[in-house]
Amino acid sequence: MPFDVNSLENHWMPFSANRDFKANPRLVVKSEGMYCWDYKGGKVIDGSSGLFCTPAGHGRTEIAEAVYKQMLENDYIPHFQLGHPGSFELAERVSRLLPDPINHVFFTNSGSESVETAMKIVMAYNRANGQSQRLRFVSRERAYHGVNMGGVSLAGMVKNRETFPVTLPNVVTMRHTHTPEQAFTKGQPDTGAELAEDLVRICETYGGSTIAAVFVEPIAGSTGTLVPPIGYLKRLREICDEHGILLVFDEVITGFGRTGKAFASETYGVTPDIITMAKALTNGAIPMGAVAVKDEIYNTITNASPENAIEFFHGYTYSAHPAACAAGIATQKIYEDEGLFDRAADMSQYFLDAVWSLKDHELVKDLRGYGMMAGVELHHDGVGGRRGTQMQKDMFWNGLHVKFTGDNGILAPAFVAERSHIDEIVDKFRKTLDAHV
Ligand SMILES: Cc1ncc(COP(=O)(O)O)c(C=O)c1O
């Protein structure tokens, strides 16, 4: 499919090397199932569900038809003081998947907005609860919580911070959980739980009663799949309980089956106070995110206001957009009807074994993985991230899409993948590595 080269100039692309991309664009013009096609007709298998967004595979007609129907029926309704049925149905469906007592869902349009919203919910809760002295947030090195100012303030990835020095004050970071002795651990490492004690040290340094919330990704996704050590999340929960600190799991990647259960919270048996989500909520078809909170948080904030008064001064023009809700409901039906979370759990061993076949490759420094998600860390070539960037491009032209962060390739196929798809992904990954030796 031809395109006008000049027309590439006007779109300033996000998280992209714009000049390099525009010189040799990796333009995708079609996607279906496990594949997408570039404008030259090349067929590319999607090894990362786009950006962890499409567990049900690309081009699901059920979702497209639901959105189309919704657009003709009721295209836009502001959610400030008005409503439409879809948002209530979707919230009910999502809360059925969440651990009890997390039953209240606030809709946003992205993961970044979910993180911002969660931070504001924490502040509103503490204010309503007479705990306004809790001004500090705790996050973690190597964390990714999106790109808005709250999320950047919590971030632990240097490239996402150093250009933007003005962030929120009062954020303290714990160490990340990946240690050298965990190298090539498949599943949860059995060392490293003691890193949760960083939170104790922070409480001892600043006073636990000054800390509002701890934000962690159960599996740190964007920095290359850092799987939590056994006992680590449970210990964080205990310390938070001891000091009255809210625990927030950022499940923007792990939500909706990636770890083999609906949420990583269930997989690891630790219930936080708040869960953020996005991406797979609508199978990536329409932008949407959400923040789910415990009943007590919703009730405290809601009951702190007089009847008839707005309780939480926050929301987006497109919160719970009818098209997004239609996409979300259709997506959740697919997950349920096709048992896709169970399918992810069943396929995980095959997937991880296939990825571990890369273990002895001379360019591979480490492998990490859980459920349907794996990180392949490459040795750098003298300049951190250069090899990964090149590898991502070469893989694409070799017929494989993989999300890379620096030298970490992150594999996360759709749950509809067959074994043959997983073989193809790993095979193309290996062949591209071979070409670099
Ligand atoms: C854990 C986590 N939080 C937040 C975000 C931001 O989501 P979005 O890009 O939809 O704003 C991401 C995106 O990858 C993420 O992985």
PDBQT file of the ligand as one rigid body, heavy atoms in Angstrom, charges set to zero:
ROOT
HETATM    1  C1  LIG A 501       2.476  -0.078  34.823  1.00  0.00    +0.000 C 
HETATM    2  C2  LIG A 501       2.077   1.011  33.878  1.00  0.00    +0.000 A 
HETATM    3  N1  LIG A 501       1.453   2.088  34.346  1.00  0.00    +0.000 NA
HETATM    4  C3  LIG A 501       1.046   3.084  33.527  1.00  0.00    +0.000 A 
HETATM    5  C4  LIG A 501       1.273   3.010  32.179  1.00  0.00    +0.000 A 
HETATM    6  C5  LIG A 501       0.836   4.131  31.288  1.00  0.00    +0.000 C 
HETATM    7  O1  LIG A 501      -0.195   3.746  30.460  1.00  0.00    +0.000 OA
HETATM    8  P1  LIG A 501      -0.584   4.621  29.186  1.00  0.00    +0.000 P 
HETATM    9  O2  LIG A 501       0.528   4.499  28.205  1.00  0.00    +0.000 OA
HETATM   10  O3  LIG A 501      -1.870   4.005  28.711  1.00  0.00    +0.000 OA
HETATM   11  O4  LIG A 501      -0.780   6.018  29.644  1.00  0.00    +0.000 OA
HETATM   12  C6  LIG A 501       1.910   1.892  31.649  1.00  0.00    +0.000 A 
HETATM   13  C7  LIG A 501       2.176   1.774  30.200  1.00  0.00    +0.000 C 
HETATM   14  O5  LIG A 501       2.856   0.902  29.726  1.00  0.00    +0.000 OA
HETATM   15  C8  LIG A 501       2.342   0.874  32.518  1.00  0.00    +0.000 A 
HETATM   16  O6  LIG A 501       2.985  -0.212  32.063  1.00  0.00    +0.000 OA
ENDROOT
TORSDOF 0
